[in-house]
Amino acid sequence: MIINGIEVSTKLKSSLRTKVDLLKKQGTHPCLATILVGNDQASSIYVKNKHKACYDLGISTKDNKLDSSITENELLKKIIDLNNDDSVHGILIQLPLPRHINQFKVINTINPLKDVDGLTYYNAGLLFNKKPLFIPCTPLGIIELFKYYNIELKSKDILIINRSILVGKPLSLLLLDRDATVTVCHSKTMFLEEKLKVADIIITAVGNRNIFTLKEENVKEGVVIIDVGISRLSGKVVGDTDFESLLPKASWITPVPGGVGPMTITMLLNNTVKAATRKSFNLLDI
């Protein structure tokens, strides 16, 4: 009943490693450039983990650490330089950005062909029209978990607790395209408990145990639970779920850590390899 994201990501990375080796034999060395603005500890750890995953797969990286005082124009120039760097296939901006920088403007300065996070309005528009180029990594990872475990989505009532451009919005489109009935909830949603009790699949990405915990009494028997949240509770990394109490009631459930997290990083690698492959075969149209 436990969805093992580490197992699934390991198998997917094995296939990706083969693709990386083939690309290198053809003279293309996949490369991911990351941009981290400021020295937020959590963001620094996330970027470090992404670099390690790239290294393990044979993907090269370019690490751009920028001071939090950087101006918006300076940051935009850095992105444009990476857009024009033919050795770079993917560009990732670690979010959040400092408040004085326009996140929308920064993200949409990335060349859509190098937007391996799938966040530019161009890639979002392609996803909206069922013609995705790059799909945001966490939603794509969740879909891969459903595929691996043969979890049926068609005609299921799926409740997502998140409306961000990173998770909730793109994931709702992916699920709708698979004939699910999707409800997106958020901090202003009324009667959330009633909605939870009738959902066949619950995907929760709140990330704050002080304001939300999914418990056994909130769900129906046989529910599928995908936990994207990350919090610290009594010194431990936990998700949004009261995991132990939900185990007897859920048909499938992801742990935290070891569930969605490994899949998010693996999908970033997948998108980077895809970008390098498109460049290798000169598929530069969108």
N, C-alpha and C positions, 0 to 999 in steps of 0.2 A: 504493500500500500504506500510505501515511501518512494517518492520520485527522486531519484539519485542524479542530481545535476552534474556531479563530478564524473560519474560513469559515462553519461551521455556526451559530455564535453570532451572527454578523453578519446572516445571513438571518433567524434567529428574532427578533432585535431589531428588524428592519425591520417585521415583522408586529406586534410589541408596540408599536412607536411609533404605528402606526395606531390601535391600541386605546386608547392613552393619549390621543391627540387626540380620539377619539370620546367618551371619558369626560369630558374637560374641556369639550367642547361641551354635555354634559348636566349640567354643574355639579359634577362630581366630580373633584377633583385628587388623584390617587394620591400617597400619602405613606408613606415608610418611616422609622421611628424606630429608631436604633441605640443600643445601650448598650455602652460600653467601660469596664471597670473596671480601673484601673491604667494604666501607660504602657509596657507591653510593646511593643517596636519592631515586631515582626512583626505583632501584632494591630492596631497602629495603621495599618500599611500596608494590611492587609486591609480595614479599615473605610474608609480613605481611597479605596481602589479601588472599593469598593461605592458610596460617595457619588458618585464621578465617573461611574460607569456609570448611576446614577439620573439625574444631571444631564443626561447625553447623551441620555437617553430622554424627558426632560420630567417625571420623577418627582421630587417634592420630598422633602426629607429633614429629619429632626430629629436632631441629633448630641448625644448625652448622654455626656459624658466624666466619669467619676466617679473619685474618689481610691481607691486600693487599700485604704485604711483604712476605707472605708465599712462600716457594719454591715449584717448580713443584712436586718434589718427596714427600714432606710433604702432598701436596694435594692428590696425587695418593694413598698414604698410608691411608689417611682418607677415600677415596672411597672404597678401598679394605676392610677396617674394616667394612664399612656399607654393602658391598657385603656379608660379612661373618656373619652379624648380622641377625639371624633368625627372630627377632621381626620386622625387617624393610622389607616392601614389595615393596616400590617404592623409587627411589632416583632421586632427581631433582637438577641439577646444574643451578643456576641462571646466565644467560649470560647477558652481556659479561664478560669475564675474563680479568684480567690484561695482558698487552702485553707480559710480560716475561713468560707467561704460554701457553703451546701448547694446544689450545682448542680441537683440534681433538683427541689428545692423552688422554686428561682428559675425554672427553665424552665417548670414547671407552674403558675406564677402567671400566665403569659401567657394571655390569652383565646385559645382554640383558633382562633377566627375571624381572629385577627391573627398566628397562629403561622406565619409564612412560612418558617421553617426546618423545619417539620414535626416538631418534636421533643417536643411535649407528649405525655403518655401517651394523651390523647384522639385525637390525630391518628395516633399510632403504632397505636392499637387499630383505627382505621378502615382503615389500610393493611393490617393483619393480616387484616381481614375483607373485603378486596378492595373497600372503599368509601372510597378515599382522598380527603381534602379537600386537604391540602397534603403533598406528598412532599418529603423532605429533598433539598436542592438538588444535591449531588454525584451521588447515585444517579439522580435524575431526568435530570440532564445526560448521564450515561452511557447511559441508555436512549434518549435522543434521538439520540445518536451512532450507536447500533446501528440505529435507524430510518433515519436519513439515508443510511447506507452499505449498507442492506439486508443487514445481517449476521444470518444465521439464528441463532435462539436455541433453537428447539424441538428437543428431544432431544439438545442439546449438553451435554457434560460441562464445567461451568464451575467454576473454582477461584478463590475470593476469599481474599486474604491480608489480612484485617482483620475484626474483630468489633465495631467501635464502633457507637454509635447514629447516628453521622453518615454512615457509609459501609456497612460490612459487613452489619449486620443488616437495615436497610431494603432494601438492594440485593438481598440473598438472597431476600426476599419478592417483589420485583418480577420477578426472574428465574424463580422457581418459578411465578409466575402466568403466565409465558410458556412454560411446559412445558420449562424447562431442568432438568437435574440438577445441583444445586449442592452444592459442598463448601466449607465455611468453615474456614479455617486461621488460626492465630495463633501466639504465641510459645511455646506449650506443645505444639504439634502435632508428632507424631513422624512420621518418614519423609516429610518435606515434599518432598524431591527426587524420590522415586518418584511422588508425587501430581502434581507439576508436569509430569513427562514424559508423562503420559497425558491431560492436560487439553486440550480443544479451545479453550477461552477462559480466559485468566488475567487476573484483575483484581487488581493489587497496590497496596496503600496502606500501606506500612510507614513510609516517610519517614525512614529512617536508613540511609545507605549503609555505615555502620560495622558494622552487624549483618546487612544483607541486600542483595544485588545479584542481580537476575535476569539470567542469562547465557545465551549461545547453547546451551551444553551442557545446560541445565536443561529445555529445551522440545523439543517434537516439531515436525516440518516442517509448515508451514501453520497454526500456532497464531495466534490473535488475542490481542493483548496490549493491555490498557488500564492505563496507568500513572498512578496517582493520587498517588504519593509526591512529596514535595518535600524536597530536601536541598541543601546547598552542598558542592561538591567542587572544590578548587583555585580557589575564588573564583567558581565558576559555579553557577547554579541547575540542578539535575539531578533526575531522578526515581529510581525504584527499578531501572530497567533499564540494562543496558549496551547502549545504543540502537544504536550502529553495528554491533556484532556480531550483533544480533538482526534487523537489517533484511533480510538475505538469506533468513532462515528463516521469518519471520512473514508471514502473508498480509495482516494488518492490524496496525498498531501506532500508539499515540499518542505524540507527542513531549512532552517537558517542557523548557521551557514551550510553550504553544500547543496543548495537547491538551484535557485535562479541565478545567483551570483556568478558561478563558473560559466554559465551559458552566456551571460552578457559579454564577458571578455572574449569567449570563443567566437561569438558573432561579430565582434569587432575585428578579430583576425580574419574571419570569413569575408567580411566586407573589404578589408584591405587586400586580400588575395584576389578578390573579384575585380577590384579597381586596377590592380597590377595586370591581371589577365586581359582586361579590356584594352589597356594601354599596349600590352605586348602584341595583341592582334589588331591594333589600330582601330578599335571600335569606339571612336571618339564622338559618336552622335548620341543624343539623348532621346 
